Amino acid sequence: MTQNKDRLQKYLANQGVASRREVERMITDGRIQVNDEPVELGMRVDGTEKITIDGRPLKRQGVNARRVLMYNKPEGEVCSQNDPEGRPTVFDRLPKVKGQRWIMVGRLDLNTSGLLLFTTDGELANRLMHPSYNVDREYAIRVLGAVTDETMTQLKDGVMLEDGKARFTDLQRYKESEGINQWFHAVLMEGRNREVRRMWEAVGHKVSRLKRVRYGTQMLDSVKVGTWRELEQAEVNRLSNLVGLDVVSNKVDVKTDKETKRKQAAQQHRAKPVRRK
């Protein structure tokens, strides 16, 4: 009987190597081999092959491993594994996962704070980020200067940026503010680089504070700035359902799970307050 085969990038994403788009870049860069041979985009595998990445054999994981962390990013942290300038990164405080790695779902700018999701499931990460799944992101935004209703309508209708038209699918005044600052909540269906800030700049306003408060079905709750929380199974299931993935039952090693919970409790006490400018 012929085994079902998946495209290599999908198989490796499901193994938690990286998101599909990142795996595709790794294939193009020649970093992946199958049965000691270079591969091309579109190759299919059934999981029995010898797969190496950067010369190291792939450590396979079970199909039932789908874990998700919610991290409350402070301003000043870089959304990358390593920073050549030596700045702190969002990965510095995350717990280790045996035989797996955390894949970041989207990015936040250096000076943007709030909700970041990490998962061990590359396919979940890919779908949550891909524009075709229309996963919305909600932001709390502080803007300098008085904003008219006409400007809000313009932002909802769409403004032209250098990389194409962009629009908020929802934009509401969060609360009436005195002075030069006004707060808004806005929803986007995509995650282009500095998109929120560039949209406001296009209508003559500068964003002085930006915080992501929701990604899809997941709201930023009481997690302290600079700390993380592993999502409950029901929360992971809601994210999975949102992007059309089957719900899986996590099989996490009991010792590893206890260690993660211990670290989660400890890091709540170590989190340093963020200095506001």
Secondary structure, DSSP 4 states (H G I P E B T S, - for coil): -PPP-EEHHHHHHHTTSS-HHHHHHHHHTT-EEETTEE--TT-EE-S-S-EEETTEE-----TT---EEEEEEPTT-BSSS--TT---BTTTTSPP-TT---EEES---TT-EEEEEEES-HHHHHHHH-GGG---EEEEEEEES---HHHHHHHHH-EEETTEEE--SEEEEEE---TTEEEEEEEES---TTHHHHHHHHTT--EEEEEEEEETTEEP-SPPTT-EEEPPHHHHHHHHHHTTPPP------HHHHHHHHHHHHHHHHHPPPPPP-
